[in-house]
Amino acid sequence: MRRGRRLLALVAGLGLAVSAASTAAAAPPEPAVYLALGDSVAAGVGAVPSAENGYVSVLYDTLVADRHCGQGSALGCRLELVNLAQPGATTTTLIAGQLPAAVDLLAARRATPTPVDDVRLVTIDIGGNDVFTPVITACAADPQSAGCVSTIAAQLSLVTANYERILSALRTAAGPDTTIAVMTYYNPLGACRLAALAPLAQLVLEGGGPVPAGLNDIIRASAEAHGAVIAETSALIGPEDLVGGTDCLHPDNSGHADIAGAFAAVIDADRVVGPPGRR
C-alpha cells in the first residue's frame, strides 16, 4: 500500500510539474522596449503635463501609432517605455545611476531566446548640465577672462571622456541592432533672463575661437564613433519654444514636440516597432 501511495504521489507531482511548465511556456514574452536616458529635458520638465507632453512620451506615442502589425497587441509589435532620465543629471551622475540600470536591462533582454523583447531604441540627452552652471558661474562677469576659458575647456574635456564611456557601454550591451539616438542641444538663453549670454552659450555649444570643439561637436563625434544617430535640435528650437523668463533651460510643449520630431526624423521606425528579425 505504501508503495502504491508513493507511486500515486509521484505521478501527481509529475503532473503538477508538467502543468507548471506548460503554464510557464505559455506565458507571452515581454514587450520590446524604448529606453530613454538623460536629464530634465528627457524627464519632460517644461512640458505641461510632463508625463504626456515631454518629448520622450511624444516620441513613444508617435512610434506606437506608426506600427504596421497587430495594432500593438501581436507578439513583436508591442513596445513599452522605460524612462530613466533624472532632472539635474550630468554625464557623471548618468554613469553612476542610469547607465548601470540601462546596461542591465539591455543585457537581460538580449539574453532571452528571441528578439521579441529586446530593447529596440535608446534615446539620450545629456551634457547640458555639465556645462551650464559651471560656465555661467565662471563667465557671467567676464566671458573673456582666463577663468571662463579654462572652465569651458575643463567641462568639455569631462564631457568628452564621459560621453565616450556612456556610448561605449550602451553599444556593447545593446549589440549592433539596437538603435541608439543622441540629441545635440539647442541654445536656451535667448528667451530668458540670461539672454545677454546667448552668444557665449552658442560658443560653448558649437565651438569657435578659444573653443575648438563645442558640446554638440563632442556629442556628434562620439555618436558617429559608436553607430548612433543624431537628433539635431538647434535649428528647431526658437524663443517661442522655450519656457523662458527665469527658466533658462527647458523647452515648452512646442519645444518638446519639436525635439520628438527631430528624433523621429532620424530613427528607422520599422526597426523599432516592426516585427523583430532573427539574431
C-alpha positions as CSV (number, residue, x, y, z in Angstrom):
1,M,0.0,0.0,0.0
2,R,2.8,2.4,0.9
3,R,4.5,1.7,-2.4
4,G,1.2,2.4,-4.2
5,R,0.7,5.7,-2.4
6,R,4.2,6.8,-3.1
7,L,3.7,6.0,-6.8
8,L,0.4,8.0,-6.9
9,A,2.2,10.9,-5.2
10,L,5.0,10.7,-7.7
11,V,2.6,10.7,-10.6
12,A,0.6,13.6,-9.1
13,G,3.9,15.5,-8.6
14,L,4.9,15.0,-12.2
15,G,1.5,16.1,-13.3
16,L,1.9,19.4,-11.4
17,A,5.4,19.9,-12.7
18,V,4.2,19.4,-16.3
19,S,1.3,21.8,-15.7
20,A,3.6,24.4,-14.2
21,A,6.0,24.0,-17.1
22,S,3.2,24.3,-19.6
23,T,1.9,27.5,-17.9
24,A,5.4,29.0,-17.9
25,A,5.9,28.1,-21.6
26,A,2.5,29.6,-22.5
27,A,3.4,33.0,-20.8
28,P,3.9,35.6,-23.5
29,P,7.3,37.3,-23.8
30,E,7.7,40.8,-22.5
31,P,7.2,43.7,-25.0
32,A,10.1,45.3,-26.8
33,V,11.5,48.4,-25.1
34,Y,12.1,52.0,-25.8
35,L,14.7,53.1,-23.2
36,A,15.2,56.8,-22.5
37,L,18.2,58.3,-20.6
38,G,19.0,61.8,-19.9
39,D,18.5,65.0,-17.9
40,S,15.4,67.1,-17.1
41,V,14.6,67.6,-20.8
42,A,14.2,63.8,-21.2
43,A,12.3,63.8,-17.9
44,G,9.8,66.2,-19.5
45,V,10.4,69.3,-17.5
46,G,8.9,72.3,-19.2
47,A,6.1,70.4,-20.8
48,V,2.6,70.6,-19.3
49,P,1.7,67.9,-18.3
50,S,5.2,66.5,-18.5
51,A,4.1,62.9,-18.4
52,E,2.2,63.4,-21.6
53,N,3.9,66.2,-23.5
54,G,7.6,65.6,-22.7
55,Y,9.5,64.7,-25.8
56,V,10.1,61.1,-24.7
57,S,6.4,60.5,-24.3
58,V,5.5,62.3,-27.5
59,L,8.1,60.2,-29.4
60,Y,6.8,57.0,-27.8
61,D,3.3,57.8,-28.9
62,T,4.5,58.6,-32.4
63,L,6.3,55.2,-32.6
64,V,3.4,53.1,-31.4
65,A,1.0,55.0,-33.7
66,D,3.2,54.0,-36.6
67,R,3.1,50.3,-36.0
68,H,2.1,48.3,-39.1
69,C,1.3,45.0,-37.4
70,G,-1.1,43.7,-34.8
71,Q,-2.4,47.1,-33.6
72,G,0.2,46.9,-30.8
73,S,-1.0,43.5,-29.4
74,A,0.7,41.0,-31.6
75,L,3.9,39.5,-30.5
76,G,6.8,41.6,-31.8
77,C,4.6,44.6,-32.2
78,R,4.3,45.7,-28.6
79,L,6.5,48.4,-27.2
80,E,6.9,49.7,-23.7
81,L,8.6,52.8,-22.5
82,V,11.3,52.8,-19.8
83,N,12.4,56.3,-18.9
84,L,15.3,56.5,-16.5
85,A,16.0,60.2,-17.1
86,Q,16.6,62.4,-14.0
87,P,16.3,66.1,-13.6
88,G,19.7,67.7,-12.9
89,A,21.6,64.7,-14.4
90,T,25.1,65.2,-15.7
91,T,27.3,62.8,-17.6
92,T,28.9,61.8,-14.3
93,T,25.6,61.1,-12.5
94,L,24.3,59.3,-15.5
95,I,27.3,57.0,-15.4
96,A,26.7,56.4,-11.7
97,G,23.0,55.8,-11.8
98,Q,21.2,55.5,-15.1
99,L,23.9,53.7,-17.0
100,P,24.2,50.5,-14.8
101,A,20.4,50.1,-14.9
102,A,20.4,50.6,-18.7
103,V,23.2,48.1,-19.2
104,D,21.4,45.5,-17.0
105,L,18.2,45.9,-18.9
106,L,19.9,45.7,-22.3
107,A,21.8,42.6,-21.3
108,A,18.8,40.9,-19.8
109,R,16.7,41.4,-22.8
110,R,19.4,40.2,-25.2
111,A,19.9,37.1,-23.1
112,T,16.4,35.8,-23.9
113,P,15.9,33.2,-26.6
114,T,14.1,35.5,-29.1
115,P,14.4,39.2,-30.1
116,V,10.7,39.9,-29.4
117,D,11.5,41.5,-26.0
118,D,14.8,43.3,-26.9
119,V,15.5,47.0,-26.3
120,R,14.9,48.3,-29.7
121,L,15.6,52.0,-29.1
122,V,17.7,54.1,-26.7
123,T,17.5,57.9,-26.7
124,I,19.9,60.1,-24.8
125,D,20.2,63.8,-24.0
126,I,23.0,64.5,-21.5
127,G,25.8,67.0,-21.1
128,G,23.9,70.3,-20.8
129,N,24.1,70.4,-17.0
130,D,27.8,69.6,-17.2
131,V,28.5,73.0,-18.7
132,F,25.5,75.2,-17.8
133,T,26.1,76.1,-14.1
134,P,30.0,76.0,-14.2
135,V,30.2,78.2,-17.3
136,I,27.6,80.7,-16.1
137,T,29.3,80.9,-12.7
138,A,32.8,81.4,-14.3
139,C,31.8,83.6,-17.2
140,A,28.9,85.8,-16.3
141,A,31.1,88.6,-15.1
142,D,33.6,88.5,-17.9
143,P,33.3,86.0,-20.8
144,Q,36.8,86.9,-22.0
145,S,38.5,86.0,-18.7
146,A,41.1,83.3,-18.4
147,G,38.9,81.6,-15.8
148,C,36.0,81.5,-18.1
149,V,38.0,79.9,-20.9
150,S,39.7,77.4,-18.6
151,T,36.3,76.4,-17.1
152,I,34.8,75.8,-20.5
153,A,37.8,73.7,-21.6
154,A,37.7,71.6,-18.4
155,Q,34.0,70.9,-18.5
156,L,34.1,70.0,-22.2
157,S,37.0,67.6,-21.6
158,L,35.0,65.9,-18.9
159,V,32.0,65.5,-21.2
160,T,34.3,64.1,-24.0
161,A,35.6,61.3,-21.7
162,N,32.2,60.6,-20.1
163,Y,30.3,60.5,-23.4
164,E,32.7,58.0,-24.8
165,R,32.2,55.9,-21.7
166,I,28.4,56.1,-21.9
167,L,28.0,55.3,-25.6
168,S,30.7,52.6,-25.5
169,A,28.9,50.8,-22.6
170,L,25.5,51.1,-24.3
171,R,26.6,49.9,-27.7
172,T,28.5,46.9,-26.1
173,A,25.4,45.9,-24.1
174,A,22.9,46.6,-26.8
175,G,24.7,45.0,-29.7
176,P,24.7,46.3,-33.3
177,D,21.0,46.1,-34.0
178,T,19.6,48.4,-31.3
179,T,19.1,52.0,-32.5
180,I,20.8,54.5,-30.2
181,A,19.9,58.1,-30.8
182,V,21.5,61.1,-29.2
183,M,20.4,64.7,-29.0
184,T,22.5,67.8,-29.6
185,Y,21.5,70.8,-27.6
186,Y,19.6,74.0,-28.6
187,N,20.7,77.4,-27.2
188,P,18.2,78.0,-24.3
189,L,19.4,81.5,-23.2
190,G,17.8,83.8,-25.8
191,A,14.3,83.6,-24.2
192,C,15.4,84.0,-20.5
193,R,17.0,86.4,-18.0
194,L,20.4,85.4,-19.2
195,A,19.8,86.5,-22.8
196,A,22.9,88.6,-22.9
197,L,25.0,85.4,-22.5
198,A,23.4,83.7,-25.5
199,P,26.4,84.3,-27.7
200,L,28.6,82.6,-25.1
201,A,26.2,79.7,-25.0
202,Q,26.4,79.3,-28.7
203,L,30.2,79.3,-28.5
204,V,30.1,76.5,-25.8
205,L,27.6,74.5,-28.0
206,E,29.2,74.8,-31.4
207,G,32.8,75.9,-30.7
208,G,34.8,78.7,-32.3
209,G,37.7,80.9,-31.2
210,P,39.1,79.6,-27.9
211,V,36.7,76.6,-28.0
212,P,37.9,74.3,-30.8
213,A,35.1,71.8,-30.3
214,G,31.8,72.6,-28.6
215,L,29.5,70.4,-26.7
216,N,27.5,69.5,-29.7
217,D,30.6,68.7,-31.7
218,I,31.6,66.3,-28.9
219,I,28.2,64.6,-28.9
220,R,28.3,64.2,-32.7
221,A,31.8,62.7,-32.8
222,S,31.0,60.2,-30.0
223,A,27.7,59.2,-31.7
224,E,29.4,58.6,-35.0
225,A,32.1,56.5,-33.4
226,H,29.5,54.2,-31.8
227,G,27.0,53.9,-34.6
228,A,24.4,56.2,-33.0
229,V,22.1,58.5,-35.0
230,I,22.0,62.2,-34.1
231,A,18.8,64.3,-33.5
232,E,19.8,67.9,-34.2
233,T,17.6,70.4,-32.3
234,S,19.4,73.8,-32.5
235,A,17.7,74.9,-35.7
236,L,14.3,73.8,-34.5
237,I,14.0,75.5,-31.1
238,G,13.3,79.2,-31.1
239,P,12.3,81.6,-28.2
240,E,8.7,80.6,-28.7
241,D,9.6,77.0,-28.0
242,L,11.2,77.7,-24.6
243,V,9.7,78.3,-21.1
244,G,11.9,81.4,-20.8
245,G,11.8,84.1,-18.1
246,T,13.6,82.7,-15.0
247,D,13.8,79.2,-16.7
248,C,17.0,79.3,-18.8
249,L,17.0,75.6,-19.8
250,H,13.7,74.0,-20.7
251,P,11.5,73.8,-23.8
252,D,7.8,74.2,-23.5
253,N,5.2,71.9,-25.2
254,S,6.0,73.1,-28.7
255,G,9.7,72.7,-28.0
256,H,9.3,69.2,-26.7
257,A,7.2,68.3,-29.8
258,D,10.0,69.7,-32.0
259,I,12.6,67.6,-30.2
260,A,10.4,64.5,-30.5
261,G,10.2,65.3,-34.2
262,A,14.0,65.6,-34.5
263,F,14.4,62.1,-33.0
264,A,11.6,60.7,-35.2
265,A,13.3,62.1,-38.3
266,V,16.5,60.1,-37.8
267,I,15.0,56.9,-36.3
268,D,14.0,54.0,-38.6
269,A,10.6,53.3,-37.1
270,D,10.3,49.9,-38.8
271,R,13.4,48.7,-36.9
272,V,11.9,49.9,-33.6
273,V,8.3,48.8,-33.9
274,G,8.2,46.4,-36.8
275,P,8.3,42.6,-36.4
276,P,11.7,41.5,-34.9
277,G,14.3,39.9,-37.1
278,R,16.4,36.9,-36.2
279,R,19.6,37.3,-34.2
